[in-house]
Amino acid sequence: MKTSQDRFKQAISKFPKLTTILKKLDSANVPYSVGGSVALYAQGNNRLPHDVDIMFLNEAHDKANEVFGLASEVIERPNVTMHKSTPVKDGSVDFLSHYTVIADGEAHHHPPTQKVPVKFEGRTINLIPAEKIVAIKLIGRREHHHDLDDVKELLVHPDFDKEMFWEMVDLLKARKVVTDLLKSFQIDM
């Protein structure tokens, strides 16, 4: 999907501490990508985000924790597991890694290696592609925070790249699960 610099700025304007966090990560040369609802909003979803997910490869998360004096905790939800640390007390920004969705007893994981760029304050910020986020949210059957509504909206968005979506699904080794879920939601892809 296309990224919008203006939509990215609008989304992150809700999180005044984020700019400082991103600058600190950049200064320490910690690679990251912005995921979750901020990335989706910047790529065309209509729902404004309620928090910011900063996604890391495992080693980079360890380095980010060092920079911010944090420790990760393992979060286990019915369909999702992850390592999480929170650099601000209000919980508006989360550092995440080891993000795995579970469907039908099988774990589906692929690190945040695909990126789409957006310009922000003279530098490039990497976002997780909407197509990958949709695949992960769909597989994880996340029902909180309107995730399934986001999935349904984005699957029919005119800029949604269905070929990339299926590539992401295959990277997650989840074609059967996703095909069955799309049928259950009566979505034809």
Salt bridges, closest charged atoms under 4 A:
ASP26 OD2 - ARG123 NE 2.56
ASP51 OD1 - HIS50 NE2 3.47
ASP90 OD2 - LYS17 NZ 3.80
ASP94 OD2 - LYS84 NZ 3.84
ASP104 OD1 - ARG141 NH2 3.35
GLU121 OE1 - ARG123 NH1 3.78
ASP147 OD1 - ARG47 NH2 3.83
ASP147 OD1 - LYS137 NZ 3.00
ASP147 OD2 - ARG142 NE 2.50
ASP149 OD2 - HIS146 ND1 3.70
ASP150 OD2 - ARG47 NH2 2.34
ASP159 OD1 - LYS2 NZ 3.91
ASP170 OD1 - ARG175 NE 2.95
ASP180 OD2 - LYS176 NZ 2.73
